Amino acid sequence: MTMADFAEQLYSWQDCMFGNADGRLRLEGCSNPETRYLWPGPMLPGLWISAVSRMGRLVISCKQQLEAAGDPRASKLIVPPVFDNCTKILSESDQQRARDLYWEVVSNPELQGPQNAAEASEKLQRVIELNPYVAEPHLMLAQLHIHADDWEAARVEAQRALELFLQWGTCWDKRMGWDAWVAWTRVCLEAAAEQ
C-alpha cells in the first residue's frame, strides 16, 4: 500500500517542503523553518521513484522470508510489476538526472519544435536509459516519432508507455491526471498502428 500511496501522492511540492532535493526521501523537513512553499509548486515529477524501488525490494524480501517459514501469508503478499517485478533499484542520482533532463525537454517549447526534434529525442532516450520505469518519457518520444512519420518507432514507444502506465496505475508527471495520460497514449498508439 505504501508504494502505491507514494507513487500516487508525491510530487515536487513535497520535495521542496520535506527537503528532498537529493531524492533520498527522508521526510526530514526543510532546514529553514521560515521557508514557505506555494501549492502546487512547479509541478515537476517528484523524486520518489528511487525510494519506491527500494520498498519493492523489501516486499520481495518479506515474501521470501514468509515463504521460507512456511507462513501462509506469503501467498497474499503480491509483488507489484513495477521495477521489473521489484527486482531493480533506481539510484537517487539516476532518478534526479532523468527527472531534470525530462523537465528540460517538456518545459522548453524550443526543444519541442521540428528544428530541435533530434536533440529532444536524444535527451528523452537518455532519460529512458537513466529511468526506464516511468511511462511519460516513452510517450514524449512516441510523439516525436509521430511528428517525424516514424510510425513503427512511435508504436513501440507508445506501447511501452501504455504498459508502464498500466503497471503503475498512476502517473509520474502529475501535470495531467493518469486517465488523461493513458487516453493520449492510446491515441498515439492507435495513430501509429493505423499507418
N, C-alpha and C positions, 0 to 999 in steps of 0.2 A: 504494500500500500504506500509506503513512504517514497519509493522510487516514482510511482505514478504521481503522487502529490507534488514532489519536487518538479518533475517534468511539466506538469500542468500549470503550476502556480508561480514559478520563479522566472524573473526576467531582470533586466539591467537595473531597474529601480531598486530592487532588493540588494543587488551587488553594491550599489552606492551606499545604501542605508546600513548594510551589515559589514561594510569594509571588506568586500570580497574582490578587491582589484586583482588579486593574484589567482583567483579561481579555485582556491582550496576549500571554500565553503565552510569556514569555521564558525560563522554566525556570531562573531565576537562583537560586532557593533563598530561604528565609526570611532576613530581615535579622538576626534574632536566633538564633544557633546553639544557644541553650539551649531554644528553643521546641520543644515536642513535640506531636504530634497523634495522637489515638487513631483507628485504623482501625475502622470505615469512615467516621467523621466524621458530619456532619449529613445526608449523602445528598442535598444539593441538586444539581440538574443542574450540571454543570461549565461553566466559562467557556472552552470550547474551540471553539465554533461559529465565532466570528469568524476565528480563526487558520486553521481548516479551509477557510473560504470563500476566504481569500487563497491557500491552497495550490491550491484548484481553479482559480483564475485562472492560477496558474503552470503547471498541467497544460495549459491551453488555449494559453498562450504557447509552451510547449515543443513541443506538437503543431504549431502554426503554423510555427514555425521549422524543424522537421523536414520538413514538407510543402514549404516554400519551397526547401529544399535538395535536394528530391527523395529524401530518405532513406526507405527502405522501412520503417524502424521506426515511422514516423508512423502507419501503419495499425494497428499493435499497441498504440498508446497510446490507451486508452479514456477518454473524458471521462465522469466519473460524472454521473448525472442530478440529483444534489443541487444546490441553489442555482440552479435553472433552468438545468441543464446547465453549471454553474460559470460562469455569466455575471454573477452578482451577488455582492457582498461585503457582509457584515453588519458594521456598525461595532461596536466594543467597547462603546460607550455604549448602543446599542440592545440588544445582547446582554445586558448587565447589567440594564438596566431591565426587559426582558422576563422574564429569569430571576427577578428579585426580585418582580415582580408575580405571576408564575405561582406562586411559592412562597407568597406571601401568600394566594392562593386555596386551594391544595391543603393547606396546613398549618393552616388556620383552620377548624375544624368549623362555626363560626357562619356563615361565608360559604357553606357548602355546603347549608344548610337552605333550605326554601322561602321563608322570610321575607326572605332576602337573595339570592335567586337572580338578581334583576335586577342587583344590584351585582356579583355574581360573574361574570355573563355579560358585563357591560361591561368588567370587568377582563381577562377572557380574550380578548375581542375586541381589546383594546388590546395584549395580549401577541402576538397573531397579527399585528397591524399592525407591531409592532416587529420580530418574528422570525417570518416566515411559513414558515420552513424546517424546523420541527420538528412532530412529529405530536401530541404529548401535549396541548397546549392545545386542539387541534381535538377530540380525544376527550373532554376535560373539558366542552367546550362542547356536544358532542353529547349527553352525559349530562344536562346541564341542560335541553336542548331535549326530551329524552325525558320528564323529570320534569314538564315543562310541557305535554306532549302535542302538541308542535310537531314532528310526525313528519318533515315534509319538510326542515326546518332540521336536524334530527338526522341524517337520511340524508346530507345534503350534507356536514356536518362529519365524520361517521364515515367517509364515502367519502374525503374529503381526508386524514384521519388515516391510513387504510389505505394510500393512495398514498404518503404520506411515510414511513411505517414500512417499506414495501417498497423504496423508493428507498434508504433508509439501511441497512437490514439490521441495525440496532441501535436502541437507544433513547437518548434524551437524558436522560430521568428514569430513573436506574438503580435506583430503589427496587424495581422489578419487572424481571424479565427480558424481553427483546424478545418472546419467544414468548407470554408472558402478556399483554403489551400488545396484540399482534396478535390473540390469541384474544378478548380483551374488546372490541376494536374491531369484530371480526366479529360478535360477539353484539349489540352496539349497532346495527350496520349492518343486520343481519337483522331485529331488532326494529322498526327504523324502516321498513324496506322492506315488512314484513308489514302495516303499518297502512294 
